[in-house]
Amino acid sequence: MEIKYDCRYLDGYKPCKAHKQKQAVCASCASYSPIVNNILILKTGAAGEVVRNTPLLTRLRQLYPNAKLTWVTHFPDLIPKGMVDEVLKFSWENICYLASQEFDIVYSLDKDKKVCGVLSQLNYKMIYGFKINANGAIIPANDFSKEKWLTGIWDHLMLENTKHYVEETFEVCGWEWRGEEYVLPNFTVPKLEVPQNGKPWVGVNTGAGAAWRTRVLSAQKLEGVVSVLKDKYNVILLGGPEEEALNQDLSAKFQKDTVYSFGVLPLLDFIGLMSKCDLIITSVTMALHLAIGLKKKIVLLNNIFPPNEFYLYGLGEILEPQELSCKYCYKSKFDAKCQRPDCLDSISNDHILKKVDSLLN
């Protein structure tokens, strides 16, 4: 019996979809797709960065329609599996599996020593992105990634940079960005028991990664923001396990109003919950990139990152603290040199409300 070993859909352990659904066999299978290129993406995290690297998939599928595409990540649920042949969790076992293959191209997109160190175990013909030198330092793999690398090691170049992240990532891969958009995985929309009062839904994302507490509104500030929103809008409090207690407390304070917390949801359900919102208020975190992928209106609250880094695809606007010369500091913690601790709180509640009103009308 003929076996087409070069088919993208050959698993070798279980039947392929064409055989299970149509009883197809290799000799006469209409779904046969020979692998022309074997391509690997190393982009493990953080979660938001994984999402904002998904525009690359559109270009990759245009350039290499018959490629076997593998993506290695800490967040496999965030990868749109219809565009990727194999999604692997970053682990030593999976690295051993990858080391048995021969890749035509590797896109090494994490400036992370452990991830870049994996490259020494892999067989590949061409690489884009970042790698490790003999002294254990991260360096550009070629000239395409040198500019992005330099802005990462010199703050003055980062502050002078006018390119947004997606544009830079395309350049790292040797391409010019042409407006490619985020691609999200298939998500599930949870059933919500809420009144149908005709008010728009505003999602307020209350947290961010623990490594950057400077980019989070205080609990007192969040209460003030919800207070000015609740009369005109239904408010959904968004967050993960770290924000669960905060969101429940906020919801309880406004229990007679249209303010809701639906607890900690699985990631795909969380995306579905966000899809119910008309607008998302968030700082720089995963929720921002999910909102872009969902094409929701966005009010982005930013203080520590240069605003040129973010491209909102015309979906919203960036609000920042005013009259502070120390913005864009990249600090993960406030210190004695800060002109105002909790500087994100200085954005007025009325300013946030006016921006929400403007975007929704």
N, C-alpha and C positions, 0 to 999 in steps of 0.2 A: 504494500500500500504506500502510495506516494505521501511523503511528509515534507511540507515547505518550512524548513527550519528558519528561514529568514523573515517569516511573517511577524508583523507587529503584534498580532493577537495570539501568538503561540505562547502558552503558559508552560506546558510540559508537565504540569501536575494535575490539572483538571481540564475539562473540555472548554473550548473557546465559546464565545457567545453565539457565533454563527452555527456551530454544531448543536448547541443546546436548543436554539430556537428554530433552526431550519434543517437540522440533521445534515448540514453541509460537511463534505470531506475535502481535503486539500486539493485533490486533482481537479475538482470542478467548482471550487468555492468562489462565489462572486465577491466576497469580502476580502479576499487575499490582498494584503498590503505589504509588499516587501520593504524591509528597513533599508533606507538609503543612507541615513545618517543616524548615529547613536549620540545623543546629546544629553548632557548632565547639567542641572542647575543646582548649585550649592547656595541656598539662601535659607538659613535656618530660623532666624528671628531678627528683631522682636516681632510680635504678632502684627503690629501695624505696618512694619516694614515689609513683611511677607505680602500683605495685601497690596501695598503700593509698588510691588515689583510685578504684579500680575499683568500690567499692560504689555510687558515683554512677550507674553504668550501669543498675543495677536500677531506680532511681527514674526516670531519664531515659526508659527504655523503657516504664515505667508511665504517665508523664505524656505522652509523645510517641511513641506506638507507630508512627506513620507518618512519623517524622522521618528525614531523611538525617543520620546522625551521623558526623562526621569527628573523628579524634583525631590531634594532632600531637605527636610525642615523639622523644627520642633513643633510645628502647628499644621499637621497634615489635613485637618478638617477645613482649613482656610484655602486649600488649593482646589481650583475648579477642575475636577477630575475628568470632565469631558474633553479637556484640552491637553491633559497630561496622561501619558501611558502608565506611568508608575510613580506613586507618591510614597516616599519612604521616611520614616522617623529617623532622626539623626541618632545613630547608635553604632557601637563597635561592630556588632554582628552585621549590620547593613553595609558598613564600610568594607568589611571583608567580602561581602557579596559583590559590591561595586568593583572591588579590586580584581575580580575575576573577569571583568569585561574590558573591552577596548572602546574608548570614546573618541569620536571625531572632534567634538568641541566640549569643553567644560567652561561654564560661566560661574566663576567663583566670586560671589557678590557680597560676602560677609567680610568685613574687616575684623576678623576674629582669629586669634592665633590657633586655637584648637581646630577650627574649621579649615583654615588655610593649611594647617599642618597635615591634614588628610590627603592633600594633593600628592604628597610623596609616596602614597600607597596606590595611586591610581595610574592607569595607562591611558594616555590621551595624546592626540596629535596637535591640538590647538587650545589655547586658554585665553580667556578674557577675565578681567577683574583683578584679583589680588592673590598673592602667594606669600610664602615665608622664605627669607634668605637664610644663609648658613648660620647667622647669629641669632636667629629666632625672631627677627623683626618683620612686620608686615610691610611688603613693598608692592608697587604696581606690577602686574603681570606683563604689561606692555604699555606703549605710549597712550593708548586710549583711556586708560584709567589713571594716568599720572596727575591730571588736573584735579580729579576728585580726591585722590590721595593727598595732594598738597593742601587742599582746603581742610582736610581732616587733621593735619599736624600743625598748621599755622593759623591762629585765630584771625589775624588781620586779613588773610586771604579769604577765610570763610565769611567775614563781615563784608568784604568787597564783592563777593560772589553774587551774581544776578540771576543765576540759573536755578530752577526749581529741581527737586529731587528726582522726579521722573525723567526730566530732560537729561540730568546728569547720568542717571542709570543707563539710559539708551546710549549715551556717548561712551560709557564704560564698555558697552557691548559692541562698539564700533558702528553705531547707527545714529541717524538723526531722528529725533522724536517728531512724529507727525500727528500728534493729538490722540494717540491710542489711550483708551480708557481702562479703568480698573475692571477686572473680571472676578465676580464673586462665585463661591460654590452654591450649589442648590441648597436652599435653606427651608426650614419648616416654619410656618406662621402659627404661633400658639393661639388658642381660643381665649379671648379676654372677656370677662364678665364686667362690662362697663356700660354706663348709660349712653344712649344715643341722643346727645344733646345738640349736635350740629357744630360744636366748637372744634377748631383745628387742634391737632395733637402736637405738643412740643415735648421732645425728649430732652431731659437734662442729664448729661453724663457727669456723675459726681466724683469720679476718681481718675487715677492714672497709675502708671507703673510705680512701684515702691522706690525705684532708683532715682526718681525725679519728683520729689515732693514739692518742689518750688512751683510746679505747673498746675497745682490743684487749688481750687477755691476752699476756703475754710468752711466749717460747718455753719457758722453764723452767717457767712456771706451767702451760702447756698440757700439758707432759710429766707434771706431777704430776696434773692432772685425768684424763688418759687412764689413768694408772697405777691410780687408784682405781676406774675404771670397767671396766677390761678383764676382770676376773675374773668379773663378773656379767653383762656385756653385750658384744655385738658393737659395735665402735666404727667409724663411718665418719668420716673426716676430710674436711670440706667446705671448699672454697675455690676461688679463681680463679687466674689466672696469677701474681699476686703471692704467693700462698700455696703454690704448687706445690712449691718447694724445701723449705719448712718441713714440709709434709705428708709428703713423701717421707722426710725425715729422721726424723720422728716414727714413721712406719710402720716404717722400718727398725729403730728401737730396740726395737720390740715385734714383731719379725718372727715370733716363735714364738707370739704371742698373737693374739687376734681383733681386730686393729686394721688397718684397710684405708684405702688412698688410691687412688682410681681415676683420678687425673690431672685435667687440665683438660678439661672437657666443654663442648660447645655449651650455650647457655642452657636450651633446652627439655629436653635430656638431664639437665642439672643439677637442674632441677625434678623430673624423673623419679627421679633418684637420691635426692633428699630424700623423695620419696613412699615409698621403701622403709623409711624410719626410723619408729620408734614414737615417738621423742622427739627434739627438737632443742635443743642447748645453743648459745646464740648471744649476741653482744652486739647493739647496735642497728645493724642493717645490712639489706641486701636479704634475707638468709636469714631474718630474723625475720618479714618480711611474707609471704614465700613459705610459711613454716611455718604462719602463720595461715591463709593461703588453702588450704593442704593439710589443715587441721584436725588438725595434729599437736600432741602435748603439747610444751610449751615451758618451758625454763628460760632466762629473759632475764637477762643480766648487764648491769647498768646503773650508771653512775657520774655522767656529766656532764649528763644530761637529766632534767628533772622527771618522776617516774614517772607523774604524771597524764596525760602526753601519750600514753601507750600504753594501748590496750585490747586484751586478749588473748582476748576472747570466751570466757572461762572455760576456756581451754586450758592455762593454766600460771600461773607465778608469777614475780615479779621479785626477784632477789637483788642486794643492793647492799653496798658497803663500810660497815662499821659505825664509829661513833664518829668520823666525819669531818664537821666543820661546813662544809667547803668543797665538798661534793657539789653537783651541778647547776650547775656553773660554766660550761658551754658551751666550755671551753677545747679548742683543737685540739692544743695542745702543753703538756707539763708545764713549769712554771717554778719560780722560787725561792719563790713564794708558796704552792705546793702543800704541804699537810701531809704528803703521802706521794706521791712519784712512783710510777707504775704502781699507782695505788690499786685498780684492778679486781683486781689480784693478791691483795689482802688478803682477798677472799672465800675462806673455807677450802675445801679440797678435800672434806673430810668433809661440810661443809654442802651443797655441790653434790651429792654422792653421795646424801645423805639426801633431798634434794628430788627427785632423779631416782627414787629408790626409791618415794617417796610418790606421785608422779604416775603411775608405771607400775603401781602396786598399789592 
